[in-house]
């Protein structure tokens, strides 16, 4: 009961009397292949936060910042990065957005800060603006935060100048 890959198709030959066992074996094989594809996508997706962190450490290292800041009295609300300004007391809060859950958490966090009249500037960096986040969550976030980078490449190219303007200008 060996399966083989023929031009991208999984093929398995079985004797008629072993058809049921063959079908079960084939379905387990397909399940394993699908699990590997899902694992592969999840691994690449997990790299988003590592890549964002790397960009912050390299492109924005000249700025003063803290990582993984939790709001007082709100232990479930985390800001990925808080940058301090030279010119005013409004910190710039940076959020990495890779999925709907994170988009909703960020929207709630920014709305809570606004409701409590805590002055901040907010920036969101999407893994990919067009995928991974529902339209409702994406639109809510875009309408809530101050600046949106649609992907890491755009952030990489423009973040330093944007942060320079926001944090070092009067």
C-alpha positions as CSV (number, residue, x, y, z in Angstrom):
1,X,0.0,0.0,0.0
2,X,2.5,2.6,-1.2
3,X,1.3,6.0,-2.3
4,X,3.2,8.0,-4.8
5,X,3.2,11.5,-6.2
6,X,2.4,11.6,-9.9
7,X,2.6,15.1,-11.3
8,X,1.2,16.6,-8.1
9,X,-1.5,13.9,-7.6
10,X,-1.4,11.4,-4.8
11,X,-2.0,7.9,-6.2
12,X,-2.3,4.6,-4.5
13,X,-3.0,1.2,-6.0
14,X,-4.8,-1.5,-3.9
15,X,-6.3,-4.9,-4.6
16,X,-10.1,-5.0,-4.7
17,X,-10.4,-7.1,-1.5
18,X,-8.4,-4.4,0.3
19,X,-10.5,-1.4,-1.0
20,X,-11.8,-0.4,2.4
21,X,-8.4,-0.5,4.0
22,X,-7.0,1.4,1.0
23,X,-9.6,4.1,1.3
24,X,-8.9,4.6,5.0
25,X,-5.1,4.6,4.5
26,X,-5.5,7.1,1.6
27,X,-7.7,9.4,3.7
28,X,-5.2,9.4,6.5
29,X,-2.4,10.2,4.0
30,X,-4.4,13.1,2.6
31,X,-5.1,14.3,6.1
32,X,-1.4,14.2,6.9
33,X,-0.5,16.2,3.8
34,X,-3.2,18.8,4.6
35,X,-1.9,19.1,8.1
36,X,1.6,19.7,6.8
37,X,0.2,22.5,4.5
38,X,-1.6,24.1,7.4
39,X,1.5,23.8,9.6
40,X,3.6,25.4,6.8
41,X,1.2,28.3,6.5
42,X,1.0,28.7,10.3
43,X,4.8,28.7,10.6
44,X,5.1,31.4,7.9
45,X,2.4,33.4,9.6
46,X,4.1,33.1,13.0
47,X,7.2,34.7,11.4
48,X,5.2,37.9,11.0
49,X,5.8,39.0,14.6
50,X,9.4,38.0,14.4
51,X,9.9,39.9,11.2
52,X,8.1,43.0,12.7
53,X,10.3,42.8,15.7
54,X,13.4,42.6,13.5
55,X,12.3,45.6,11.6
56,X,11.6,47.6,14.8
57,X,15.1,46.6,16.1
58,X,16.9,47.6,12.9
59,X,14.8,50.4,11.4
60,X,13.6,52.1,14.5
61,X,16.4,51.5,17.0
62,X,17.2,55.2,17.2
63,X,13.9,55.8,19.0
64,X,13.1,55.1,22.6
65,X,10.5,52.3,22.9
66,X,9.2,49.5,25.1
67,X,7.9,46.2,23.9
68,X,4.8,44.3,25.1
69,X,3.2,47.0,27.2
70,X,0.1,46.2,29.2
71,X,-2.4,48.8,30.1
72,X,-2.9,49.4,33.8
73,X,-6.1,47.8,35.1
74,X,-6.5,46.0,31.7
75,X,-4.3,43.0,31.8
76,X,-5.8,41.6,28.5
77,X,-4.9,44.7,26.5
78,X,-1.4,44.7,25.2
79,X,0.4,47.2,23.0
80,X,3.1,45.6,21.0
81,X,5.4,48.6,21.1
82,X,5.2,52.0,22.7
83,X,7.5,54.7,21.4
84,X,8.2,57.8,23.4
85,X,8.3,61.3,21.8
86,X,11.0,63.9,22.2
87,X,8.5,66.8,21.7
88,X,5.2,65.9,23.4
89,X,3.9,63.4,25.9
90,X,1.8,61.4,23.5
91,X,3.4,58.1,22.9
92,X,3.2,56.3,19.6
93,X,1.7,52.9,19.9
94,X,2.6,50.3,17.3
95,X,0.4,47.2,16.7
96,X,1.2,44.2,14.5
97,X,-2.0,42.8,12.9
98,X,-2.0,39.3,11.4
99,X,-5.5,38.1,12.0
100,X,-9.1,39.2,12.8
101,X,-8.6,38.6,16.6
102,X,-5.6,40.9,16.8
103,X,-7.4,43.6,14.7
104,X,-10.4,43.5,17.0
105,X,-8.2,43.6,20.1
106,X,-6.3,46.6,18.7
107,X,-9.5,48.4,17.9
108,X,-10.8,47.8,21.4
109,X,-7.5,48.9,22.9
110,X,-7.4,52.2,20.9
111,X,-11.1,52.9,21.7
112,X,-10.6,52.3,25.4
113,X,-7.6,54.7,25.4
114,X,-9.7,57.3,23.6
115,X,-12.6,56.8,25.9
116,X,-10.4,57.4,28.9
117,X,-8.9,60.5,27.2
118,X,-5.4,59.0,27.2
119,X,-3.6,60.8,24.4
120,X,-1.7,58.5,22.1
121,X,-0.8,58.2,18.4
122,X,-1.5,54.7,17.0
123,X,0.0,52.8,14.1
124,X,-1.1,49.4,12.7
125,X,1.1,47.2,10.5
126,X,-0.9,44.4,8.7
127,X,0.7,41.2,7.7
128,X,-1.4,41.6,4.6
129,X,-4.2,44.0,4.4
130,X,-6.2,41.9,2.0
131,X,-6.1,38.6,3.8
132,X,-6.3,37.1,7.3
133,X,-8.7,39.8,8.6
134,X,-12.4,40.1,8.0
135,X,-13.7,43.1,6.2
136,X,-15.6,44.4,9.3
137,X,-12.6,44.0,11.6
138,X,-10.2,45.6,9.0
139,X,-12.6,48.6,8.4
140,X,-13.1,49.1,12.2
141,X,-9.4,49.1,12.8
142,X,-8.6,51.4,9.8
143,X,-11.2,53.9,11.1
144,X,-9.8,53.8,14.6
145,X,-6.0,54.0,14.3
146,X,-4.1,57.0,13.1
147,X,-1.8,55.3,10.6
148,X,-2.0,52.0,8.7
149,X,0.8,50.2,6.9
150,X,-0.7,47.6,4.6
151,X,2.2,45.1,4.9
152,X,5.7,44.7,6.3
153,X,7.3,45.8,3.0
154,X,5.6,49.2,3.2
155,X,6.5,49.5,6.8
156,X,10.1,48.6,6.1
157,X,10.3,51.3,3.4
158,X,8.5,54.1,5.2
159,X,8.5,53.5,9.0
160,X,11.7,55.4,9.9
161,X,10.6,58.6,8.1
162,X,7.1,58.4,9.5
163,X,8.3,57.8,13.1
164,X,10.9,60.6,12.6
165,X,8.1,63.0,11.7
166,X,5.8,61.9,14.4
167,X,8.2,61.6,17.3
168,X,10.8,64.3,16.6
169,X,8.8,67.1,15.2
170,X,7.1,69.8,17.3
